[in-house]
């Protein structure tokens, strides 16, 4: 039995792990790489293995860095099943279609700049539709066969809607868990991460292996304070946010704060067609909601994702019109790491005004515009032009959907340490993984391995 990681090994994008058992190969996730454009394009264009040798795919959740290359995998010879939860399948279809659309627009723009170069997107919408035909959806807690001698069970990871910890049961009695992206207890909308029982091996993410988040309970008060102060000085609040989960969390909190009159009643714009569609998916999958959402909204027959001052903009004309508004308002737009999408236009129009606030509510990978904003670089480049960062930048760690190191230690602490042979650490930058490895060993874990890219690890 052998584990090899072809993405999210000593980095936080491009998740793609392959488990080989008795000559059969199971891929866990197949995501896009993000960051430096040239390096990311090189990684995204090439698989380091033959996709036709993969027998099945397990998708832990539908963020682009976990599902974004599935159409390429299928287009290059993979014909097996892709297993996911129902919510993950719906969100993956949305994410992959949006990615195809963005790549098509990027290719058209690049061909205008370089008519002599045949820029092509990695895949189109037709490839996405073919990929969706290969999905098989299974609810949480129901075991299903993956390959001969291996069954899988999805447990709620508490990260985004439909996210799962995948636990593989082998016919020899061994159990292997893949955390995907491990969530946090107390996040709004979705349930807390589920306990998975005893396992022999765990492949665990370490995004925040060297950091602690502010308590999620502080998120409402912090957000209210930022909004009030910015509105008082006549500014706008610009929030780069992932279209899936983070945007819906923000809507939930803004709805609650508005109802409780803890913030002034401002116009709120969700300027992202994908976020609008994702919110529709959230409305459908109420089976993933936690008790607080049911208590606050569903039992009162209220829509948690709709209220008077909230506007979903889809057309380009409506998006442009937002930047003409002078009075204080809130803009939530994707992409979350500020690498593409309408957020770039809002940043370009508002970044040099000191009255405004850029509210960072999620992880920003290295080499992204979002990371440069989070680091408060005095100047940043947007659409090839330099802009001065005069706007206020406020970072709110309470909103992270990834477990911090204390939360990872708490989760792992619920496992049987006598049975647990080894934890493999993935999905993190070096400093985070080195710190988390040390903490896990100090907590009594027998063996911890930081996974290197394209390196084989025997599970014996």
Secondary structure, 3 states (H helix, E strand, C coil): CEEEEEECCCCCCCCEEEEEECCEEEEECCCCCCCCHHHHHHHHHCCCCCHHHCCEEECCCCCHHHHCCHHHHHHCCCCCEEEECHHHHHHHHHHHHHHHHHHHHHHHHHHHHCCCCCCCCCCCHHHHHHHHCCEEECCCCCCEEEECCEEEEEEECCCCCCCEEEEEEECCCCEEEECCCCCCCCCCCECCCCCCCCCCEEEEECCECCCCCCCHHHHHHHHHHHHHHHHHCCCCEEEECCCCCHHHHHHHHHHHHHHCCCCCCCEEEEECHHHHHHHHHHHHCHHHECHHHHHHCHHHCCCCCCCCCEEEECCHHHHHHHCCCCCCEEEEECCCCCCCCCHHHHHHHHCCCCCCEEEECCCCCCCCHHHHHHCCCCEEEECCEEEECCCEEEECHHHCCCCEHHHHHHHHCCCCCCCCCEEEEECCCHHHHHHHHHHHHHCCCCCEEECCCCCEEECC
